[in-house]
Amino acid sequence: MKRIGLISVVLVASVIGAVVGALVTLRFADDRSSYNSIVEHQQNFPVRWTNDSGYHVPAGLNFETAARLVTPAVVHIRTVYGPGNFSLNPLELLNNPHAQSSGSGVIISDDGYIVTNYHVIEEGSSIEVIMNNNRHFYAKVIGTDPTTDLALLKIKAKNLPFVRYGNSDEINTGQWVLAIGNPFDLNSTVTAGIVSARARNIGILRDRVNNLQIESFIQTDAAVNPGNSGGALVNLKGELIGINSAIATATGGYAGYSFAIPESLVRKIMDDLLEFGQVQRGLIGVQIVDVNATLAERQNLNVVQGIYVNRVNEGSAAEKSGIMEGDVITAIDGHVANSVSELQEQVARHRPGQSIKVKFLRQTKERQVTVVLKSYDGSLTPTKKEIAKELEGAQFEKASYQQLRKLNIDGGVALVKLTNGKWKKAGVKVNFLITSIDKVPVENAEDINRIMENKSGGVLIEGVYPNREKAVYAIDW
C-alpha cells in the first residue's frame, strides 16, 4: 500500500510539473513571436540606455571635442632618403622605390605651414605629407633647429584645418591631455593621458650643434609609439601645448612615458624659422649645473634648489650684467627656475638683443639684474640666413606674373644665367622655368636654396621653357 501511495504522489507531481512547464513554454513562445526586429524592440523598450538615463561624461573627462577638432590637422609624414645616381635617368628617379621612414606633423596655419620633429625629416631627400582625408602633398623645408628637434615645413594649399597654439605655461601635473599622431602607420590615432611632470631632461639631444641643445620636455603617460614623433599634444580645448618627440623605453615601444616639446618653445622656434630661416638664440653666456644637497654642502650654499653658475664666459651678457661665478640663479622673468632645463626653456624664448630679468642669490643676499642677451657669436641683433645668388653655375630669379600667366602655371623660378656647373652638365638651358624639385613646388630663389641645401645624389628637376616645351632633368647633386 505504501508503495502504491508513493507512486501516486510521484504521478501527481509529474502531471503538475508538466502542466506548469507547458504554460511557461507557451508563454515564452507567445513572447518570442510578438516582434520581428530586435532593433525595433530595443528602440521601443520603455527603459532607454542613453545619457537620458542620468549618466553624463564629466567635462574634464570628455575628449571627443578636442579629438574632433585636432585630428584633421595632424598629418602623416613620409620621408624618403638618398635616391642615389640611377645613371641620372629621370624615369628611374621617378619610379624607383627608396628607403623611407614615417612620422607625424601638425598644421599650424590655414595656408600650409606644418611643425614636426627635426629627426622625422633629417637628411630626407623628399618629404610627403598625407592629410587625414587622404589629400597628398610634397613639402619643402622652411627651416630646422636640431637643438630643439623642431622643423618647419610648407605645403602649397589653402583653407586647411589647423591647430591653434595653447599655453604650455598653464598646464599642471595631473591635467588630462591627448596625443594625436600616426604610430606604426596607423593614421589619426588618439590616445589620452595626464601630464606626469614638466621640464624633463632625458639626454636625447646630446652632441647637437655647439652643445646648445634644449631639453625641457612635458612628460605624459599618453601612449606614444614610433610614428607619433612630430604629432600633437593638446589640452581638452583642442589647443596645441606640445609636439610629441620621444619615449622612455627599453624595447623601442611604449613603456609608460612619453615626452613632448612645450608649446612655448614651438611657438618661438616656428616664428624664427619663418622670418629668418634659422633660429635666433639669445644666450646669457654662463656654464651652469643644478643645485642639489651635495653641491650645496660642497659650495657652502644655504639653498638646495636653483642653478649654480660654474663659470661666466668672457664678454658675455652675464658678465656685462654683473652675474658672477658662484651665484645661484633662482628665477627668469619672474618664473621660478629650479633646474637647468627650466632656465634654458625660459631663455630660449628670446632673441639676441632682447632683455630678461635674472634673479639670483649671492651668498645670502637676493639680487636681480637685467641681462641683454647675445647670440653665439656675440651679436645683439638677429641674423637672417643668407640666400646664395648662384648655385653650381646657375643664377635664378622669381618668374614674373606675365611669364606665369603666359605659361598658365601657378609659380616658378627662372634660370637667367648659366656657366659651367652641375646644371649645365645636366642639359638645362637658360630661360628654363623651374616649377618643382623632387615634386616640391618652387616659387623663388629662396625655395631653391632651401631645397637643394638638403639634397644629395640624383635630384629631379621639372619645368617648362618659354615656348611651352616641358622638360625634366636629373642632376647629380
HELIX and SHEET records of a PDB file:
HELIX    1   1 LYS A    2  ARG A   32  1                                  31    
HELIX    2   2 ILE A   38  ASN A   44  1                                   7    
HELIX    3   3 ASN A   51  SER A   53  5                                   3    
HELIX    4   4 ALA A   59  LEU A   61  5                                   3    
HELIX    5   5 GLU A   64  VAL A   70  1                                   7    
HELIX    6   6 THR A   71  ALA A   73  5                                   3    
HELIX    7   7 PHE A   86  LEU A   88  5                                   3    
HELIX    8   8 PRO A   90  ASN A   95  1                                   6    
HELIX    9   9 TYR A  118  ILE A  121  1                                   4    
HELIX   10  10 SER A  168  GLU A  170  5                                   3    
HELIX   11  11 PRO A  183  ASP A  185  5                                   3    
HELIX   12  12 VAL A  209  ASN A  211  5                                   3    
HELIX   13  13 GLU A  263  PHE A  276  1                                  14    
HELIX   14  14 ALA A  293  ARG A  298  1                                   6    
HELIX   15  15 ALA A  317  SER A  321  1                                   5    
HELIX   16  16 VAL A  340  VAL A  347  1                                   8    
HELIX   17  17 TYR A  401  LEU A  407  1                                   7    
HELIX   18  18 LYS A  422  LYS A  425  1                                   4    
HELIX   19  19 ALA A  445  GLU A  453  1                                   9    
SHEET    1   A 7 HIS A 136  TYR A 138  0                                        
SHEET    2   A 7 GLY A 124  ILE A 130 -1                                        
SHEET    3   A 7 VAL A  74  TYR A  81 -1                                        
SHEET    4   A 7 GLN A 100  ILE A 107 -1                                        
SHEET    5   A 7 TYR A 113  THR A 116 -1                                        
SHEET    6   A 7 LEU A 150  LYS A 154 -1                                        
SHEET    7   A 7 LYS A 140  ASP A 145 -1                                        
SHEET    1   B 7 TRP A 176  GLY A 181  0                                        
SHEET    2   B 7 THR A 189  ARG A 200 -1                                        
SHEET    3   B 7 PHE A 217  THR A 220 -1                                        
SHEET    4   B 7 TYR A 257  PRO A 262 -1                                        
SHEET    5   B 7 LEU A 240  ALA A 248 -1                                        
SHEET    6   B 7 ALA A 232  VAL A 234 -1                                        
SHEET    7   B 7 TRP A 176  GLY A 181 -1                                        
SHEET    1   C 4 VAL A 286  ASP A 290  0                                        
SHEET    2   C 4 ILE A 307  VAL A 312 -1                                        
SHEET    3   C 4 VAL A 328  ILE A 332 -1                                        
SHEET    4   C 4 HIS A 335  VAL A 336 -1                                        
SHEET    1   D 5 VAL A 286  ASP A 290  0                                        
SHEET    2   D 5 ILE A 307  VAL A 312 -1                                        
SHEET    3   D 5 VAL A 328  ILE A 332 -1                                        
SHEET    4   D 5 SER A 355  ARG A 362 -1                                        
SHEET    5   D 5 LYS A 365  VAL A 372 -1                                        
SHEET    1   E 5 GLU A 390  LEU A 391  0                                        
SHEET    2   E 5 ALA A 394  LYS A 398 -1                                        
SHEET    3   E 5 VAL A 413  LEU A 418 -1                                        
SHEET    4   E 5 LEU A 433  ILE A 437 -1                                        
SHEET    5   E 5 VAL A 440  PRO A 441 -1                                        
SHEET    1   F 6 GLU A 390  LEU A 391  0                                        
SHEET    2   F 6 ALA A 394  LYS A 398 -1                                        
SHEET    3   F 6 VAL A 413  LEU A 418 -1                                        
SHEET    4   F 6 LEU A 433  ILE A 437 -1                                        
SHEET    5   F 6 GLY A 458  VAL A 464 -1                                        
SHEET    6   F 6 LYS A 470  ASP A 476 -1                                        
END                                                                             
